[in-house]
Structure formats: C-alpha cells, structure tokens
C-alpha cells in the first residue's frame, strides 16, 4: 500500500509546487494589455486585408491605441467603423465620403484594337511584359483577371469584351486591385458618383482615336459644357472634380466618343424621387 501512496503524494506535491511556480511567473512576467486594444479590435470588421497599412486587424488595433494609426484608416469598416474607433479613443472622426475602386477604361476587345493575339499566361502582369500587352492602347485594361485574384472580397468580375468590372456593393476600397494592376487603370472614386471619366489615355486625340473608339480625344467639349466648372483638363485628359460635380449628366450627353460614363437609370430614379 505504501508503495502506491507515497509516489502519489510525491507527484501531487510536485504538481502543487510547479503549479504555484507557474502562477507566480504568470503574474510576475505578465504583459499588461491596454483595454482599448480589445475594444478597438472588437469594433473592426476582422477582414485582416492589410489595406490600413498594418499586417492585420490586431496590429492595427494596437496602432490605433498607441495613437500611431488614424481611426479612419480602415477602408473596409468605412465611416461606421471610424466613428466607433473615434468614440473609443475620444477623438473626432472624419466624415469623408465612402469610396470604391473603379476600372477607368471602356475599351473592350470590340472598341479597342488589338496589336497581336496573346496566348500566354492568363495574368495581366505577365501579358504586360510582352510589349506592354496586346491592346493598341497602352493605358487600357488587359482583362486577364490579376485584380480578381488579388481581391479578398470577390468584388471584381470580367465582363464580355475582356474588361474588369468592380461590383460596387461588394467593394470595400481595400486597394489590393490597385496595387497589382500593371496598367494603373484602377482608381478610387466616391461611391455616390454617377459620372466618371472612363479613360486613362494621355495621348493626343488623333492617336487615341486610331486605337480606341471610346477614348478621351482631348476635345474639351465636356469642359466647356459643364455648368458647374467641375471638369478640368490635364495632360490631354479630362478630369472631374468630384467636389464640384453634381452628376447632372450634361458631360455624358455631350461627349462625342462616350468616354464619360454615366448611369442614366440611376439619374432618372433620383429625379423621380
């Protein structure tokens, strides 16, 4: 009997000693955690996309708590998240309008000429390494899906004519597509913006017309037609000042090449309201 009891007591005693030692060590060497970090982490969407500039939501939460990261730096969470973080930190949040990514190109395989037939890897970066890609317009979307594979929210699709298209209601403005696009043809625009200059070509009008039927030809008709002085002209390309633009659609109607995109159905619905 003693041969069984003594070993059990000995093991039990060692267990108590080691347990007490671990309890003491956990208190002695405990790392203090700012309670704000947990609150901030709970208020974040948890996408861990890295669009804020930090490797994940945990790191971003620590950055906000230390005052190193702005409360508005999470594009996925948007304004609601920014307001929640601002409340935790006791600061004011910016009320900047929500933005989404937009492919600034309408030159599909019908409207934009091809210089050669590309039969390589289905990747825009790979295709662009061969003379800048097959499209005659060196500023156009190649439509081979590199942005789709980079998007963590399934917010991009390839439509007929081999053009990438952003799905507005799914886009979180994380910027991943912009980072990987070799043609720099994706930009951020206000979510509520109906009128967009859907061309990225900085060449002279004659050169543009020879390559693409829906490119901006630098005619400046839109600049003159805009009743709100919301369109500027820079480097052979029309540029909309979104702060001035009222989405009146005058420029969309006047553009001779239809390089300015506008959803007329959305305009008509707003007028009915």
Protein Blocks (a to p, Z undefined) as FASTA:
>chain_A
ZZmmmmmmmmmmmmmmmmmmmmmmmmmmpccddfklmmmmmmpgolonopnopabfklmm
mmmmnopacfklpmknommlmmmmmmmnopacdfbdcddddddbfbdfklpccfbdcfbd
cdfklmmmngoiabfblkbcehlommmmmpmnlpaccdehiiadddfklpgolommmmmm
mnlpaccddfklmbdcfbfbfbdfklmmmmockbcehlommmmmpmnlpacceehiacdd
fklpgolommmmmmmnlpagcdfklmmmmmmZZ
